[in-house]
Amino acid sequence: MNTSASSGRLVDKTLAPRFALLCLGIWLNAADTLVTATIMPSVARDIGGYAYFGWSVAAYLTGSIVAGACSGKLSMALGLRTATALTGLVYAIGCAMSAVAPEFVTFILGRLIQGLGAGAVVALCYVAITALFPESLWPRVYGAVAGIWGAATLLGPLLGGLFAAAGFWRGAFWLFVVQAIIFVGAVMVMLPADKNGPKGGQSRVPSLQLFLLVVGVSLIGAAGVVASPRWAIGLAIGGVIGMAAMLAANARTHDRLLPRTAADLRTATGLGLLTIFACEAAVIGFTVYGPAFIQAVHHASPLTAGYVTGAIAAGWTLCAMLVGHTPAEKDGRLVRIGAGVILLGAALSAWAVPRGTLMEIAAAFCVLGAGFGLCHAFIARRAIAAVPAEEQAMASGAVPTAQLIGGAAGSAGAGAIANVLGFSHGVDLALAPTNGPLLFGAFLPLAVLGFVAAWRLGRA
């Protein structure tokens, strides 16, 4: 790496292409969820699969969790350049599978492979920052890359809405295939080769925890697609047991997915990760089913539905920017306020999505996102600071991992509840006003749990 190339500007003729490479890698993940949420009603109308709706998100997030946990090991085994290019290729293959899917099972398998590729790409892109940029620019690069997530909030629904409105939802995935191929080519040209060759590592992938996690999420999702209520209850209970077994296994091994105290609610780390998990699981249903309800109830275009749903991300981004420089001594107050706003926003949204106007839905979603923006960074700061120094890197990775686990479990659970309430073949307008609030309100206890954990964390 040519550290002398730094002129203190990211637009330097040497650094600009490197920065563009990172932006493209982050974009592939950042835009994927919003684009897919916008086009999902069109996908289901074309190839069926309303009964498996929640799996479009759950499979992607589960793949991202597994890939994120394995990406460091993969980088050591293959070298950064090869590992990044390989995972970009995996992402492209997953997008192509979803694009050509003749039925929903193939589509979901494609989403799983997309998650595997995208989760690793993002993790490796953050690693690549240290290889592509001089140390003096690292803080600026991290800050600038964060803006990609904000750009995805604006452009993701636009892209998805345009393709859905044109009746060509498959084109959205083909567009990401092209972008992924460009990314792979740029990686091979611009990332430096590992001069020392692949390295071995002493740490191992937490395979047992990952296996139990995948089993738990799969059982929760399967509960929504079986005919027998008895089987559905048994599968849901089995899924919860699988998640609990993952936490128990994590506390008893040196190869951990989460910090050892992740399940200890007497610690700030345990409370912080529980807050993040519970709040994400409580609200992911709005991303999964919000666009479908908006299109069906309000006869809105996919583009309109995408932007209304994007109000969650907009509220999050705006509030995060407003409180970003809050000193550590005020963390506790914002943690409590933010979690309370999330609970309020979830309750408002549970009523507004099936019964409110488009403006009321957008306002409720904005409140929901604002809650996350107010407290997420400060929950993370408290959770990370509470662990020993040797576990802080693991705790840093545990924050997005807990959020991904919450999203995967919550989206699978939302699919199960939607099927029980009569939405297995689409949004029934006759059922929407009565069963819609039940679908979204079923997760309010998780938001309450998150608020209680945050309240305790605020004084920890």
N, C-alpha and C positions, 0 to 999 in steps of 0.2 A: 504493500500500500504506500502510496506517495503522500506522506504526511505534509510535505512541503507545499502540496497543492492547495492548502487551506489559505484562503484570503480573508477568512471570517465571514464569507458569504456563501449561502447555499446555491446561489445562481452562478457561481464561478463556472467557467466553461468545462472544467474537469469534474467538478462536484455535481453539477446539475443533472447529468445523465444518471449518476449513482442515486441521487435523490428521487428521480423519476422512477427508477427501478423499484425502490422501496415503496413508493406511493402506489405503484401498480400492484405489488404483492399484498399490501394492506387492503387496497380497494377490493380485490377479489373476494375477501372475506367480509369486509364492511358492507358492501352493497348486496351481497348474496341474499341475506335474510329478508331485507326489505323488498327486493325485486321479486323473490319467490312468494312472499306473503301477498303481494299485489296480484300475481297471476294465478294463485292457487284455485280460486273459484273457476277460472277458465280451464285449468288443468282437469279439475274434477268433472266439469261438464263434458269435456272431450273424451277422457279415458276412464271416467268413473272413479270410485275410491273415496267418496265422502266418509265412509265408515273408517277410513284410515287417515283422515285429514291430519290429525295431530302428529302422525308419524313423519310428515314432510319436514317438520321442525325437529322432532325428537331424534330421528335418524341422523340428521345433519349435526346436531349438537353432540350426540353420543360419539360420532366419528371424530369431531373436533377435540373432545376430551381425551380419547385414546391417542390421537396423533400428538396433541400437546404434551402428553406425558412421555411419549416415545421420541420426540423430536431431538432432544439433547443427545440421547444415546445414538440415534441415527446419524447425527452430525459427527459424532466421534468415530463411528464405525466407517462412514463413507467419505468424510470430509464435507465441509460446509457447502462448497459449490455443487458437488454431485448430489448431496442430500436435498438441497433446495430445488435443483432442477428436477429431480425424481418426484418430489412431492407436488411440484407444479404440474408435471405430467399426469400424476394420479388425479389431481383436481380436474384437469381437462377431460380425462376419461370418464369421470363421474358426471360431468356436465353433459357430455355426449350421450351417455346412457339415459339420462333424464330427457334429453332432447328427442331421442328416437323411441322412447318407451311406448309400446303398444297398449300397456295396461299398468295399473298402479303399483303392482309389486316390483316391476322393473324400475319404475320411477323412484320408488323409495330406496331400492338398492343403489341407484345412482346417487341419491341424496346422501346416503351413508358414505359412499366413496368420495363425494364432494367434500363432506365434512372431514374425512381423513386427510385429504389433500390440503384443504384450506386451513385447517387447524395447525398443521405442520408448517405451512408456508408462512403464516403470521409469526409463529414462534421463531422460525429461522430468520425471518426478515429482521426481527429485533436483535438477534445475534449478529446478523450481517452489518448492523450499524457500526459495530466496533471494528469491522474489517474494512469498511468502505470510507470511513470518515476519521479525521484526526480527532483526538480526545477533546480538544478545545471546542469542537462543534457538537459534541454529543448532546448536551442539553437542548440546543436549538433544534437539532434533528428530531429528537423525541417530541418536542413541542409542536414542530411543524407536521410531523406524521399524525399527531392526534387530530389535526384538522381534516384529515381524510375521512375520519368517522363522521364529522359534521357534514362534509360534502356528500357522503353517501346518504345522509338523511334527506337531502334535497333531490339528488339525482336518482336514487334507487327507486322510489315510487314513480318517478317520471318514466324511467326506462321500462319498468314492469307495466305501467299503465299504457304506454304507447304500443307495446307488443300485444298486450291483451286486447286493447281496443281494435287493433288491426286483425284480430283473430289468428295470430301467429305466436302463441306463447312459447312454442319451441324455439323461436328465434332468439329469445332472451338467453337461453342456455347455449345456443350456438355462438352468440356474441361473447359469452364468457369462455367458451372453448378457444376462440380466436385470441382473446386477451391472455389466456393462460399459455398458449403456444408462444406468443410474443414474449411473455415473461420468462419462459424457459430459455428461449434463445438469448435474451438479454443477460440472464444469469450466467450462461456458459461463456459469454463474451466478457462480462464486466466483473464478475466475482473472481477474486484471486484464487488460484489453485492452492491447495494445502501442500506447502513445500515439504512438510515432514510426513506426508501420507496420512491415511486414516489412523486414528488413535484408539487404543483400547481404553476402557474405563472401569472403575471399580464398582460403580453403582449399577444396579440392575433395574429394568423396567418393572414397576409394581404390577405384575401380571395378575396376581390373585385379586387385588382390589379392582383392577379394571374389569376382570371377568365378572366379579360379583356386581359391579355397577351396571354393566351391560345387561346381565340377567335381571337385575331389579327393574331397570327401565323397561325392558322387553315384557316382563310380566305385567307391569302396570298398563302398558299399551295393549297387551293381549286381552286384558280384562274387558275392554270395550268392544271386542269383535267376536265374543263367544255368545251363543244363544242362551245358555243356562245362567240364571242369576246366581246360582250356587257356585258355578265355576268362576263367574266374574268376581265374586267376593273372595274366593280362594286365591285367584291369581293376584288380585290387588294386595291381599295380605302377604302373599309370597313376595311381591315386589318390595313392599316395605321391609320385610325381613331381609331381603337381599341387600338393600341399602344399609340397614343396620349392621349386617354381617361385614359389609365393606368397611365401615367405620371401626368395628371391632378388630378386623384383620389389620387395618392400618396402624392401630395402636400397638400391635404386637410384633411388628417387623421393622427391620432397618431400611428396607426398600419401600418407602412410604409415598403415597400419592398426595397426602395431606400431612400437615404437621401432627406430631404425636398428640397434642392437646386439642385437636380439631373437634372431638366429641365431648370435651370437658367443659361444661357450661359454668364452671367456677372460674374460668379464665377468660380474658378479653379476646383471645384468639377463637375459642369455641363459640362465644357469644357473637363475635363479628361474622364468622363463617355461617352460623345459623341464621343470622339476620339476612345476609346476602342470599343464601339458599331459599329461605322461606319467602322473601319478598319477590324474588325472580319467579319462583314456582307459582306464586299467587297471581301474577299479572301476565305471564306468557300467553295465556289463553286469549287475551285481547289481540295479540299479534297473529295468533293462529286463526281465530274465527272472526275477528273484527272486520276485516275486509269483506268476507262472505256475507255477514249480516248487513253491512252498510250497502253493498250492492243489491241485495235481495229486498231489504225493507224500504230503502230509499230510491231504488231503481237508479243508483248512481253508477257512473262509469268506473272502470277499474282504476283509471288515473285519479279520479276524485277519492275513491276509497283508499288508494295508496297514500295520498297526501294527508287525509284525515288520520289514518293510522300512524303516519310519520310524525304527528304532533307529539307522540310519546318521546321520540328521540329529540325533537326540537326543544321540548321543555327541559329534558335532561341536559342537553348541550348548553342552553342559555343559562340555567342556574349553576351549572358546574363552572362556567366562566365567571359568573358574578361572585362566587364564594371561593374561588380557587386559591386566593392568597390569605385565607383565614388562618391565624396563628393556632398552634397546637392546643393552647390552653382553652380555646373555644370549641374544640372538637365535640365535646360531650353534648353541648346545646344543639349543634347542628345535626348530630346523629339522631337525637330524639325528635327534633322538629321534622327532619326529613322523613323518618319512618312514619311519623304521624300523618304527614302529607301523602305518603304512599297509600296508607290505609284509607284516607279520605278520598284520594283519587280513584282507588280500586272500587270503593262503594259507589261513587258517582258514576263511574264508567259502567259498572254492572247494571245500573238502571238506564243509562243514556244509550248504550249500544243498541239494545232491542227496542227502546221506547222513545228516545230523545230525537231531536233534530240533528242535522249534520253539524251545526254550530255548537250545540250542546255536547255532542260526542267529542268534537275536536277540543273543546274547552276542558272536558273531563280528562281526556288523554293528556293534555298539556299539564294539568295538575299532577297527574300520575307520574309523568316523566320528570316534572320539577322536583318531586320528592326524592327521586334517585339522584338528581343532580345536586341537591342540597347535602346529601349525607354519604353517598357511595365512597367518595375519596377518603372521607374521614373515618368511616368504618374500616376501610382498608388500612389506613395509617395506624389505627389502634390495634387491629388484629395482627399486623406485621410487627409492630414495636414490642408486643408482649412476649414474643418467642425469644429463645436464646439466640445469640449472634450466629451460631452455626446453622440455625434453621430459618434464618430470615429470607434467604433466597427461596427456600421451599414455601414459606408462608406467602411470599410475593406471588408465586405461581398458583398458590391455593386460592387466592381471591377470585381470579377469573374462572378457575376450575369449579369452585363452589357455585358460581353464577351459571356456568354451563350445565352443571348437574341439576340445579334447580330448574333451568329452562327445559332440559330433556325430560325430567320427571313430570313437570307441570304440563308440558305439551302432550305427553302421552296420557296423563290423567284427564286433560281437557277432552281429548278424543274419546276416551272411555265414557265420560259423563255425557258428552254430546250424543253419543249413540244411544245411551239409555233414555235420554230425553226426547228422542224422535228425530234427531238431525242426521241420521246415518245416510240419508239419500239427498241431503241438501238442506237449506234453510227453509222450513215450512212456514209460510207467512201466517198461517192460522195458529201455529204454536209459538212463534217468535215472541209475542208480547208476554205470554205466560211462562214459557219454559226458558226463554232467553235469559231473564234475570237469574234463574236458578243455575243455568250453565256457568255464568260468570261469578255469581255470588257464592257458588260452592267453594270457591277458593279463598273467600274472605277470612276464614279461620287461620289460614296460613299467613295472611297479612297481619292479623292480630298477633300471631306468634312472633312474627318478625318485629312488630312494634314492641312487644314485651321484652324480647331479647335486646333490642336497641336501647330501651329504657334502662335496662341493667348495664349495658355496655357504656352508656353515657356517664355513669358514675364510677365505672371501673378504673 
